[in-house]
Amino acid sequence: MIAPPLPAYVRWRSQARAYLARNVAPERASWIDAGEPGLFDSPADPAEALETKRSPRVPPRLVDLFEHVACHRDPRRFALMYRALWRSLHGEPRLIDDAADDDMVTLVRMHKSVNRSRHKMTAFVRFREVATAAGERFVAWFVPEHDVLRLAAPFFAQRFGTMHWTIATPDGIAHWDRRELVVDPPDASIVPPEDDATEALWIAYYEAIFNPARLNVRAMRREMPQRYWGDLPEAARIPALIVAASERAGRMAETTLERDVAPYRGMQCGSRAPIAQDPTKSALDGCRRCELGTVATQGVPGGGPNDARIVIVGEQPGDEEDLTGKPFVGPAGRVLHTALAEAGIDASRVYLTNAVKHFRFEPRGKRRIHKTPAQRHVEACRQWLEAELAALAPAVIVMLGGTAVFAVTGSKSSVAEARGASLVAGNGTRLLASYHPSAILRAPDPQSREALRSALVDDLRRAKAIVEAADKSVTGREDDVVGAPSTHTDTGR
């Protein structure tokens, strides 16, 4: 489907060619906005006219840029386009590749704004059925940010090719009769159509698919600005849905939580109940007991064998864990796996988890910077950690960092204080505190990093010794339940 010509661009191109033929510099050219009568009819200064027989050669990318920018509503666009054209033909043939040039920065920004406006039109146009003498016809009224009707109309002709439809905007009216696409000048007599019979059905469907647990009001307002709500029949229901979202999401979370945590309620650590990985993951993804579930990509449950004798509890998922859904796979995880190997522990026989199951971060450009979880986040996630521990029978729980110490013991002791204490859980499970691998990565100098790394390895060796002593006292022999394989070390988990 070929878009109808863009009148503003066609007339600008004609006048620009005339100016170039007469060698009119940009500062001497006169332009009138597309909305004014007599567009581009100001003659150039005859004293500056120089005839040329050669037609200018313009880079195709620059032509495409101009075609889109001509649809922008900024009245300066025509003068800016001509200045860029003049420069491109007078010594700057690669101007379009100069991302730091002020003119190009402005033009590219306008180009992106026009494309966004076209996308919004394809997303937010709503047709209503009307009866005409020729039969059914679908009509829509839309007010785009820029004059993008001719850019967007071919999309509707392809998507709704079997319908007779009309889209009316302040800039023009597009008609499709199943064969030909025509864009006429604006007609003030055309008014937005009234509700049709299927609109109630559409609103009911919209309410049914609305997921309060995934609501992000800031993102919604960014992607669906309120300036378009007047054209959307479902928009009238949005405020009420937002108000009720928290309550509905809470009911959903409670229902899911009851289903997934109930099997573990009342159990003590060591019960060896099976670990319900899939239901727990599903419940974590829908958890809204704190705000982290609304901004993180997904919940990250623990991972490892259900007969693990060592459980390692960290702070929270990092950026890579948030994307993959698996614990300790990022930079800190790689440090941990190296330390486990050095301590003689097979990482595949260790259960790894975190005190907080969603990634807390601060956005900085395209990066997501780790932010320490608050106490409320630890409290909100405590039920998930308790459910995991209740399904295991570890001999020792290694707590990495202050957040993990608080989550497991309820104490706000520092790691240094906890490392020097003899800690035992209520059911007799030994507790060890150590430094989180991320603290090693953040250490200010090589000496500090080595000191923290050595402390982590020593603590992991202590954990291994506790397991070996506990299993020897039960079986009377030493079972190699945590020993590293003799031929390789798995550091990829």
C-alpha positions as CSV (number, residue, x, y, z in Angstrom):
1,M,0.0,0.0,0.0
2,I,1.5,3.3,-1.1
3,A,0.8,6.3,1.1
4,P,-0.8,9.3,-0.6
5,P,1.5,12.2,-1.3
6,L,2.4,14.5,1.6
7,P,1.3,18.0,0.5
8,A,3.4,20.0,2.9
9,Y,6.6,18.1,1.9
10,V,5.7,18.2,-1.9
11,R,5.3,22.0,-1.8
12,W,8.4,22.5,0.4
13,R,10.4,20.4,-2.1
14,S,9.1,22.5,-5.0
15,Q,10.0,25.8,-3.4
16,A,13.4,24.4,-2.1
17,R,14.3,23.4,-5.7
18,A,13.4,26.9,-6.9
19,Y,15.5,28.5,-4.2
20,L,18.5,26.2,-5.0
21,A,18.2,27.0,-8.7
22,R,18.5,30.7,-7.9
23,N,21.3,30.1,-5.3
24,V,19.3,31.6,-2.4
25,A,21.1,31.1,0.8
26,P,19.1,29.8,3.8
27,E,19.2,33.1,5.7
28,R,17.6,34.8,2.6
29,A,14.8,32.2,2.1
30,S,11.3,32.9,3.2
31,W,8.9,30.2,4.4
32,I,5.3,30.2,5.5
33,D,3.8,27.5,7.7
34,A,1.8,24.7,6.0
35,G,-1.4,25.8,7.7
36,E,-1.3,29.2,6.0
37,P,-2.7,30.0,2.5
38,G,-0.2,30.6,-0.2
39,L,2.5,28.3,1.1
40,F,6.0,29.2,0.0
41,D,4.9,31.9,-2.4
42,S,7.4,34.5,-1.3
43,P,9.8,35.2,-4.2
44,A,13.5,35.1,-3.8
45,D,15.6,38.3,-4.2
46,P,16.2,38.6,-8.0
47,A,19.6,40.1,-7.3
48,E,20.7,36.8,-5.8
49,A,19.3,34.6,-8.5
50,L,21.8,32.3,-10.3
51,E,20.5,29.9,-12.9
52,T,21.7,26.3,-12.8
53,K,21.0,23.5,-15.2
54,R,22.0,20.7,-12.9
55,S,19.4,19.2,-10.6
56,P,20.7,18.6,-7.0
57,R,21.5,15.1,-5.8
58,V,20.2,14.6,-2.3
59,P,21.0,11.5,-0.2
60,P,18.0,9.2,0.1
61,R,18.2,9.1,3.9
62,L,18.0,12.9,4.0
63,V,14.9,12.8,1.7
64,D,13.2,10.3,4.1
65,L,14.1,12.5,7.0
66,F,12.6,15.6,5.3
67,E,9.4,13.7,4.4
68,H,8.7,12.9,8.0
69,V,9.8,16.2,9.5
70,A,7.4,18.0,7.1
71,C,4.6,16.4,9.1
72,H,5.8,18.0,12.4
73,R,3.8,20.9,13.7
74,D,6.8,23.1,14.6
75,P,6.6,26.2,12.2
76,R,10.5,26.3,12.1
77,R,10.7,22.9,10.4
78,F,10.8,24.2,6.7
79,A,13.6,26.7,7.3
80,L,15.5,24.1,9.2
81,M,15.0,21.5,6.5
82,Y,16.2,23.9,3.8
83,R,19.3,24.9,5.9
84,A,20.3,21.2,6.2
85,L,19.6,20.7,2.5
86,W,21.8,23.7,1.6
87,R,24.6,22.6,3.8
88,S,24.5,19.1,2.4
89,L,24.8,20.4,-1.1
90,H,27.4,23.0,-0.3
91,G,30.4,21.2,1.2
92,E,28.9,18.9,3.8
93,P,27.7,15.8,1.9
94,R,27.8,13.7,5.0
95,L,25.9,16.1,7.3
96,I,23.2,13.5,8.0
97,D,25.9,11.3,9.7
98,D,27.0,14.0,12.1
99,A,25.1,13.1,15.3
100,A,26.5,16.1,17.1
101,D,25.4,18.8,14.7
102,D,22.7,21.0,16.1
103,D,20.6,21.0,13.0
104,M,20.7,17.3,12.7
105,V,19.9,16.8,16.3
106,T,16.8,18.9,16.0
107,L,15.7,17.2,12.8
108,V,16.2,13.7,14.1
109,R,14.3,14.6,17.2
110,M,11.4,15.8,15.1
111,H,11.6,12.7,13.0
112,K,11.3,10.5,16.1
113,S,8.4,12.6,17.4
114,V,6.5,12.2,14.1
115,N,7.1,8.4,14.1
116,R,5.8,8.2,17.7
117,S,2.7,10.1,16.7
118,R,2.1,7.7,13.8
119,H,2.5,4.8,16.2
120,K,0.1,6.3,18.7
121,M,-2.5,6.8,15.9
122,T,-2.3,3.1,14.9
123,A,-2.7,2.1,18.5
124,F,-5.4,4.4,19.7
125,V,-7.8,4.8,16.7
126,R,-11.2,3.3,17.6
127,F,-13.8,2.6,14.9
128,R,-17.5,2.8,15.5
129,E,-20.1,1.3,13.2
130,V,-22.5,3.6,11.5
131,A,-25.4,2.9,9.1
132,T,-25.3,4.6,5.7
133,A,-27.4,4.4,2.5
134,A,-24.6,2.3,1.0
135,G,-24.5,-0.1,3.9
136,E,-22.4,-0.4,7.1
137,R,-19.4,1.8,7.4
138,F,-16.9,2.3,10.2
139,V,-15.9,5.8,11.3
140,A,-13.3,7.0,13.7
141,W,-12.2,10.5,14.9
142,F,-8.7,11.1,16.0
143,V,-6.5,14.1,16.9
144,P,-2.8,13.2,16.4
145,E,0.0,15.2,17.8
146,H,1.4,15.8,14.3
147,D,-0.1,15.7,10.8
148,V,0.5,11.9,10.3
149,L,-2.8,10.9,8.7
150,R,-1.2,10.2,5.3
151,L,1.6,8.3,7.0
152,A,-0.7,6.1,9.1
153,A,-3.6,5.5,6.7
154,P,-1.9,2.7,4.7
155,F,-1.6,0.7,7.9
156,F,-5.4,0.8,8.4
157,A,-5.9,-0.1,4.8
158,Q,-3.8,-3.2,5.2
159,R,-5.1,-4.2,8.6
160,F,-8.8,-3.5,7.9
161,G,-8.8,-4.1,4.2
162,T,-12.2,-5.8,4.1
163,M,-14.0,-2.9,5.8
164,H,-15.4,0.3,4.5
165,W,-13.9,2.9,6.9
166,T,-13.3,6.6,7.4
167,I,-10.8,8.3,9.7
168,A,-11.4,12.0,10.4
169,T,-8.7,14.3,11.8
170,P,-8.3,18.0,12.0
171,D,-5.7,17.7,9.1
172,G,-7.8,15.6,6.7
173,I,-10.1,12.7,6.2
174,A,-9.0,9.2,5.0
175,H,-11.5,7.0,3.2
176,W,-11.0,3.3,2.3
177,D,-13.6,1.5,0.1
178,R,-11.9,-1.9,0.0
179,R,-10.1,-0.9,-3.2
180,E,-8.7,2.6,-3.0
181,L,-7.3,4.8,-0.2
182,V,-8.2,8.5,-0.6
183,V,-7.3,11.4,1.7
184,D,-9.5,14.5,1.4
185,P,-9.2,17.9,3.1
186,P,-10.7,18.3,6.6
187,D,-14.4,18.6,6.8
188,A,-15.8,20.4,9.9
189,S,-19.3,18.9,9.3
190,I,-18.0,15.5,10.3
191,V,-18.4,14.9,14.0
192,P,-17.3,12.0,16.2
193,P,-19.9,9.2,15.9
194,E,-22.0,8.1,18.8
195,D,-21.5,4.8,20.6
196,D,-22.3,1.6,18.6
197,A,-23.8,-1.6,19.7
198,T,-20.5,-3.5,20.1
199,E,-18.9,-0.9,22.4
200,A,-20.3,-2.3,25.6
201,L,-19.0,-5.8,24.6
202,W,-15.5,-4.3,24.0
203,I,-15.5,-2.5,27.4
204,A,-16.6,-5.8,29.1
205,Y,-13.7,-7.6,27.4
206,Y,-11.2,-4.9,28.3
207,E,-12.2,-5.1,32.0
208,A,-12.0,-8.9,31.9
209,I,-8.4,-8.9,30.6
210,F,-7.2,-6.1,32.8
211,N,-4.6,-7.5,35.2
212,P,-4.3,-5.4,38.4
213,A,-1.2,-7.3,39.4
214,R,0.7,-6.0,36.4
215,L,-0.5,-2.4,36.7
216,N,2.2,0.3,36.3
217,V,0.4,3.6,36.2
218,R,3.5,5.6,35.3
219,A,4.3,3.3,32.3
220,M,0.7,3.3,31.3
221,R,0.5,7.1,31.2
222,R,3.7,7.3,29.3
223,E,2.6,4.8,26.6
224,M,-1.0,5.9,26.6
225,P,-1.0,9.6,27.3
226,Q,-4.3,11.1,28.6
227,R,-4.5,13.4,25.6
228,Y,-5.7,10.3,23.7
229,W,-8.2,9.1,26.2
230,G,-11.1,11.0,24.7
231,D,-10.9,8.8,21.6
232,L,-10.9,5.5,23.6
233,P,-14.2,4.1,24.8
234,E,-12.5,2.0,27.4
235,A,-10.7,5.1,28.9
236,A,-13.8,6.0,30.9
237,R,-13.2,2.8,33.0
238,I,-9.5,3.3,33.6
239,P,-9.7,5.6,36.7
240,A,-12.1,3.1,38.4
241,L,-9.8,0.1,37.5
242,I,-6.8,1.9,38.8
243,V,-8.5,2.7,42.2
244,A,-9.6,-1.0,42.6
245,A,-6.3,-2.5,41.3
246,S,-4.5,-2.6,44.7
247,E,-7.4,-4.4,46.4
248,R,-7.8,-6.8,43.5
249,A,-4.1,-7.6,43.3
250,G,-4.0,-8.2,47.1
251,R,-6.9,-10.7,46.8
252,M,-5.0,-12.4,43.9
253,A,-1.8,-12.6,45.9
254,E,-3.5,-13.9,49.0
255,T,-5.2,-16.6,47.0
256,T,-2.0,-17.7,45.3
257,L,0.0,-17.4,48.5
258,E,-2.5,-19.7,50.4
259,R,-2.2,-22.3,47.6
260,D,1.5,-22.4,47.5
261,V,2.5,-21.8,51.1
262,A,-0.2,-23.8,52.9
263,P,1.6,-27.1,52.4
264,Y,4.5,-25.8,54.4
265,R,2.6,-24.0,57.2
266,G,3.5,-25.4,60.7
267,M,6.5,-27.3,59.4
268,Q,9.9,-27.0,60.9
269,C,13.3,-26.9,59.1
270,G,14.3,-30.5,58.4
271,S,10.9,-31.9,57.4
272,R,12.2,-32.8,53.9
273,A,9.0,-31.8,52.2
274,P,9.3,-31.7,48.4
275,I,10.1,-28.3,47.0
276,A,7.3,-27.0,44.8
277,Q,9.4,-25.0,42.3
278,D,6.9,-24.2,39.7
279,P,4.0,-23.1,42.0
280,T,6.5,-21.0,44.0
281,K,7.8,-19.3,40.9
282,S,4.2,-18.6,39.8
283,A,3.3,-17.2,43.1
284,L,6.5,-15.1,43.3
285,D,5.8,-13.5,39.9
286,G,2.3,-12.5,41.2
287,C,3.4,-11.3,44.6
288,R,2.6,-7.7,45.4
289,R,3.3,-7.7,49.2
290,C,5.7,-4.9,48.4
291,E,6.3,-2.6,45.4
292,L,9.3,-4.6,44.1
293,G,7.0,-7.0,42.3
294,T,5.7,-4.3,40.1
295,V,9.1,-3.1,38.8
296,A,11.2,-6.2,38.7
297,T,11.1,-8.5,35.6
298,Q,10.2,-11.6,37.6
299,G,10.5,-13.3,41.0
300,V,13.7,-15.4,41.5
301,P,13.2,-18.4,43.7
302,G,16.0,-20.5,45.1
303,G,17.6,-23.3,43.2
304,G,19.3,-26.6,44.2
305,P,18.7,-30.2,45.3
306,N,16.0,-30.8,47.9
307,D,18.5,-32.9,49.9
308,A,21.1,-30.1,50.0
309,R,23.1,-30.1,53.3
310,I,24.3,-26.5,52.8
311,V,21.9,-23.7,52.1
312,I,23.4,-20.3,51.1
313,V,21.2,-17.2,51.6
314,G,22.1,-14.0,49.8
315,E,20.6,-10.6,49.7
316,Q,18.5,-10.2,46.6
317,P,18.7,-11.0,42.8
318,G,20.9,-8.8,40.7
319,D,20.4,-7.6,37.2
320,E,21.3,-10.9,35.5
321,E,19.3,-12.9,38.0
322,D,16.3,-10.7,37.4
323,L,16.5,-11.4,33.7
324,T,17.2,-15.2,33.9
325,G,15.1,-16.0,36.9
326,K,17.9,-18.0,38.5
327,P,19.9,-17.1,41.7
328,F,23.7,-16.3,41.7
329,V,24.3,-16.2,37.9
330,G,25.8,-12.7,37.8
331,P,29.2,-11.3,38.7
332,A,28.7,-12.0,42.4
333,G,27.5,-15.5,41.6
334,R,30.7,-16.2,39.7
335,V,32.7,-15.1,42.7
336,L,30.7,-17.3,45.0
337,H,31.1,-20.4,42.7
338,T,34.9,-19.8,42.6
339,A,35.0,-19.6,46.4
340,L,32.9,-22.8,46.7
341,A,35.4,-24.6,44.4
342,E,38.3,-23.4,46.5
343,A,36.6,-24.5,49.7
344,G,36.2,-28.0,48.1
345,I,32.4,-27.8,47.8
346,D,30.5,-29.0,44.8
347,A,28.2,-26.1,43.9
348,S,25.6,-28.4,42.3
349,R,24.9,-29.9,45.7
350,V,24.3,-26.6,47.4
351,Y,20.9,-24.8,47.6
352,L,21.2,-21.1,46.6
353,T,18.5,-18.6,47.4
354,N,18.0,-14.9,48.5
355,A,16.3,-13.2,51.4
356,V,14.4,-10.9,48.9
357,K,13.1,-12.4,45.8
358,H,12.7,-9.4,43.5
359,F,15.4,-7.1,42.2
360,R,15.5,-3.6,43.8
361,F,17.3,-1.1,41.6
362,E,17.7,2.5,40.5
363,P,17.5,3.3,36.8
364,R,20.4,5.3,35.4
365,G,20.0,5.7,31.7
366,K,19.8,2.2,30.3
367,R,21.5,0.6,33.3
368,R,19.8,-0.7,36.5
369,I,21.9,0.0,39.6
370,H,21.6,-2.3,42.6
371,K,19.9,-0.8,45.6
372,T,19.9,-2.5,49.1
373,P,16.5,-3.8,50.1
374,A,14.7,-2.1,52.9
375,Q,13.5,-3.9,56.1
376,R,9.9,-3.9,54.7
377,H,11.1,-5.8,51.7
378,V,12.8,-8.4,53.8
379,E,9.7,-8.8,56.0
380,A,7.5,-9.1,52.9
381,C,9.6,-11.9,51.5
382,R,10.2,-13.7,54.8
383,Q,7.3,-16.1,54.1
384,W,9.0,-17.3,50.9
385,L,12.3,-17.9,52.6
386,E,10.7,-19.8,55.5
387,A,8.8,-22.0,53.0
388,E,12.1,-22.8,51.2
389,L,13.9,-23.7,54.4
390,A,11.0,-25.7,55.7
391,A,11.2,-27.9,52.6
392,L,14.9,-28.6,53.2
393,A,17.0,-30.4,55.9
394,P,20.3,-28.5,55.8
395,A,23.1,-29.1,58.4
396,V,24.2,-25.5,58.0
397,I,22.8,-22.2,56.6
398,V,25.4,-19.7,55.3
399,M,24.1,-16.1,55.4
400,L,25.9,-13.8,53.0
401,G,25.7,-10.2,54.1
402,G,23.7,-8.2,56.7
403,T,20.4,-8.5,54.8
404,A,20.6,-12.3,54.9
405,V,21.6,-12.3,58.6
406,F,18.5,-10.2,59.4
407,A,16.2,-12.3,57.3
408,V,17.3,-15.6,58.9
409,T,17.9,-14.5,62.5
410,G,15.8,-11.4,62.9
411,S,18.9,-9.6,64.3
412,K,20.4,-6.5,62.8
413,S,23.9,-7.5,63.6
414,S,26.7,-6.6,61.2
415,V,28.4,-9.4,59.3
416,A,31.6,-8.9,61.4
417,E,29.6,-9.3,64.6
418,A,27.6,-12.4,63.3
419,R,30.8,-14.1,62.1
420,G,32.2,-14.0,65.7
421,A,29.0,-15.5,67.2
422,S,27.9,-19.1,67.6
423,L,24.5,-19.1,66.0
424,V,22.0,-22.0,66.0
425,A,18.4,-22.0,64.6
426,G,15.5,-23.1,66.7
427,N,15.6,-26.6,65.3
428,G,19.3,-27.0,65.8
429,T,20.5,-26.0,62.3
430,R,23.9,-24.3,62.5
431,L,24.1,-20.7,61.1
432,L,27.2,-19.1,59.7
433,A,27.6,-15.5,58.6
434,S,30.0,-14.4,55.9
435,Y,30.6,-11.5,53.5
436,H,28.5,-11.3,50.3
437,P,30.5,-11.7,47.1
438,S,29.3,-8.3,46.0
439,A,31.2,-6.8,48.9
440,I,34.3,-8.4,47.4
441,L,33.6,-6.8,44.0
442,R,33.0,-3.4,45.6
443,A,36.1,-3.5,47.8
444,P,38.3,-0.3,47.1
445,D,41.6,-2.0,46.6
446,P,43.2,-5.4,45.9
447,Q,44.2,-6.0,49.5
448,S,40.7,-5.5,50.8
449,R,39.3,-7.7,48.1
450,E,41.7,-10.5,48.9
451,A,40.9,-10.2,52.7
452,L,37.2,-10.5,52.1
453,R,37.6,-13.3,49.6
454,S,39.8,-15.3,52.0
455,A,37.2,-14.8,54.8
456,L,34.4,-16.1,52.5
457,V,36.4,-19.2,51.5
458,D,37.3,-19.8,55.2
459,D,33.6,-19.6,56.2
460,L,32.6,-22.0,53.4
461,R,35.3,-24.4,54.6
462,R,33.7,-24.2,58.1
463,A,30.3,-25.0,56.6
464,K,31.8,-28.0,54.9
465,A,33.4,-29.2,58.1
466,I,30.0,-28.8,60.0
467,V,28.3,-31.0,57.4
468,E,31.0,-33.7,57.5
469,A,30.9,-33.7,61.3
470,A,27.1,-33.9,61.4
471,D,26.9,-36.7,58.8
472,K,29.7,-38.7,60.5
473,S,27.9,-38.5,63.9
474,V,24.8,-40.0,62.2
475,T,26.3,-42.6,60.0
476,G,29.5,-43.4,61.7
477,R,31.4,-42.8,58.5
478,E,32.3,-39.8,56.3
479,D,30.0,-39.4,53.3
480,D,31.3,-37.1,50.6
481,V,28.1,-35.1,50.4
482,V,29.7,-31.8,49.6
483,G,33.0,-32.7,48.2
484,A,34.0,-31.2,44.8
485,P,34.4,-33.7,41.9
486,S,37.9,-34.8,41.3
487,T,37.9,-34.0,37.6
488,H,36.2,-30.7,37.2
489,T,34.5,-27.8,39.1
490,D,31.1,-26.6,37.9
491,T,31.3,-22.8,38.1
492,G,28.5,-22.1,35.6
493,R,25.4,-22.4,37.9
